[in-house]
Every structure is written in C-alpha cells, then in structure tokens.
Amino acid sequence: MRLSPSFNRSLWVFHVNSGSCNGCDIEIVATLCPRYDPERFGIKLVGSPRHADVLLVTGPVTRQMRDRVKRVYEQMAAPKVVMCVGACGQSGGVFYESYNLDGPIDQVIPVDVYVPGCAPRPEAIIYGVVQAIAKLERLEKEVKS
C-alpha cells in the first residue's frame, strides 16, 4: 500500500529514554497528538524493538542505561535507523560532564538522524522522521542490490 508520493510504507518507531529530563519526551507526545497526527502517514510508536524500523532515543546515556540501549539496538531487525532527539542526546546538554553519564548517544550506538533543540518542536521531530524515512529507503535499496 502506498501512503503518499514520498512514503513507500508505514514507519514503526520504538522510543527509548536513555536519561533525559523528559522535555523531549513531552514534545514527542505532543507530536503524536491529533494536531500533527503522524499516524495518518503510517508513523506510529510500537511496544517492542523487534517490530520497529526506527529507534528514537532521547537524553544522554547514563551508566545504568548504556547496556540497555545497546541491547535494544541489537534487537532491532536490519535495516534500522537511529534517531537522536534533543541536545542532550547529541552532546550531553545541560548534563554535560555529569558523574553519571557515559556520553552522548553516538558514543554508544551509531546515529543516523539528529533532531537538535532543547526541547525540539514537534515540527522538527516530524522533519527528523521524514529524514529517517529517506535513510531507511536508501538502506533498503542497498540491501536489494
């Protein structure tokens, strides 16, 4: 089923909070509400990383979450895309140099799409998802060839 001229299929997203202040998580929830309604394009949150195409990670990686984030990443089927939402996941943000951090997300797992901001607006998150779709389509073409 073709969803729109730019989407070849639906996109399922698994969300992991690796130690954020929940500001980005609130914006993700706002993105999923009826005002923006990404489900009309087939974009929805799923409860298992085994069903997901995209891993959406918020916050810097704490010591307690390092192994869990890796495990979730490894449970996803290929091709997969990792999307980092928020400044904390990219650089540590206000938590930079905290005793409890192992660093930004890209030091733990490879990141494909970055959505900057503290906290990023829903429009920016949707733009990041569109970038993730484009990356996923490129990865699927590489697998087929």
Secondary structure, 3 states (H helix, E strand, C coil): CCCCCCCCCCEEEEEEECCCCCHHHHHHHHHHCCCCCHHHHCEEECCCHHHCCEEEEECCEECCCHHHHHHHHHHCCCCCEEEEECHHHHHCHHHCCCCCEEECHHHCCCCCEEECCCCCCHHHHHHHHHHHHHHHHHHHHHHHC
